[in-house]
Amino acid sequence: MPGVDLNYFMRQATKLTEKIEARKKELADETLEGRAGDGRVVVVVNGLQEVRSIALSKDVVDPAEVPLLEDLVTAAVNAALAASRAHMQRELAKVSGGVNLPGLLP
């Protein structure tokens, strides 16, 4: 194809991949949280959707209420992971200019 510089496109793709990978490393240090039960259960995750901590209010730790506690922890983890996914997608879209590259963006 005359006038098309495939090497230029390959270099641009490589630069974009490097920028996205660098941003992913930064996301590992960012935290988001999910809450459940009016904040009685708080889950903190990083920008790569890894759980960093789970905090439980003393009033939810009742042996008779274990099923409720399990539901609250599950809800808080899901809320934190949803926040992390949305944050990661927004941040990586900034780097990629909104272009979705298979295998690079979740």
C-alpha positions in Angstrom: 0.0 0.0 0.0 1.7 3.2 -1.1 1.9 6.0 1.5 1.2 3.7 4.4 4.1 3.4 6.9 3.4 0.2 8.8 6.5 0.7 10.9 5.1 4.0 12.1 1.9 2.2 13.3 3.9 -0.5 15.0 6.0 2.1 16.8 2.8 3.9 17.9 1.2 0.6 19.1 4.4 -0.2 21.1 4.4 3.3 22.7 0.7 2.9 23.6 1.4 -0.5 25.1 4.2 0.9 27.2 2.0 3.7 28.4 -0.8 1.3 29.4 1.6 -1.0 31.2 3.1 2.0 33.1 -0.4 3.1 34.1 -1.3 -0.4 35.3 1.7 -0.3 37.6 0.4 3.0 39.0 -3.0 1.6 39.5 -1.5 -1.1 41.8 -0.8 1.7 44.3 -4.2 3.4 44.1 -7.0 2.3 46.4 -10.8 2.2 46.2 -13.3 0.9 48.7 -16.6 -0.8 48.9 -19.0 -0.6 51.8 -21.9 -2.6 53.0 -24.3 -2.6 55.9 -24.2 1.2 56.3 -20.4 1.1 56.4 -20.1 -1.7 58.9 -18.1 -3.7 56.4 -15.5 -2.0 54.4 -13.3 -3.6 51.7 -10.3 -1.8 50.2 -9.0 -2.9 46.8 -6.3 -1.5 44.6 -6.7 -0.3 41.1 -5.9 -3.8 39.8 -8.8 -5.4 41.7 -6.8 -7.0 44.4 -8.3 -7.0 47.9 -6.0 -5.0 50.3 -8.0 -5.1 53.5 -11.4 -6.0 55.0 -12.6 -4.0 58.1 -15.5 -5.2 60.2 -17.4 -3.1 62.7 -17.6 -4.9 66.1 -21.4 -4.8 66.0 -21.5 -7.2 63.0 -19.3 -9.8 64.6 -22.0 -12.0 66.3 -21.7 -15.8 66.0 -25.4 -16.0 65.5 -25.3 -13.6 62.6 -22.5 -15.3 60.5 -24.7 -15.6 57.4 -25.5 -11.9 57.5 -21.8 -11.1 58.0 -20.9 -13.3 55.0 -23.5 -11.5 52.9 -22.2 -8.1 54.0 -18.5 -9.1 53.2 -19.6 -10.4 49.8 -21.5 -7.2 49.0 -18.6 -5.0 50.1 -16.1 -7.0 48.0 -18.3 -6.8 45.0 -18.8 -3.0 45.4 -15.1 -2.5 45.8 -14.2 -4.6 42.8 -16.9 -2.8 40.7 -15.4 0.6 41.7 -11.9 -0.7 40.8 -13.0 -2.0 37.4 -14.7 1.3 36.5 -11.6 3.3 37.7 -9.2 1.1 35.8 -11.3 1.4 32.6 -11.5 5.2 32.9 -7.8 5.6 33.6 -6.6 3.2 30.9 -9.0 4.8 28.4 -7.3 8.2 29.1 -3.9 6.6 28.1 -5.3 4.9 25.0 -7.4 7.8 23.8 -10.5 5.7 24.3 -9.3 3.0 21.9 -10.0 -0.5 23.2 -7.1 -2.7 22.5 -7.8 -6.5 23.0 -5.6 -8.0 25.7 -4.5 -4.6 27.1 -7.7 -3.2 28.6 -10.0 -5.2 30.8 
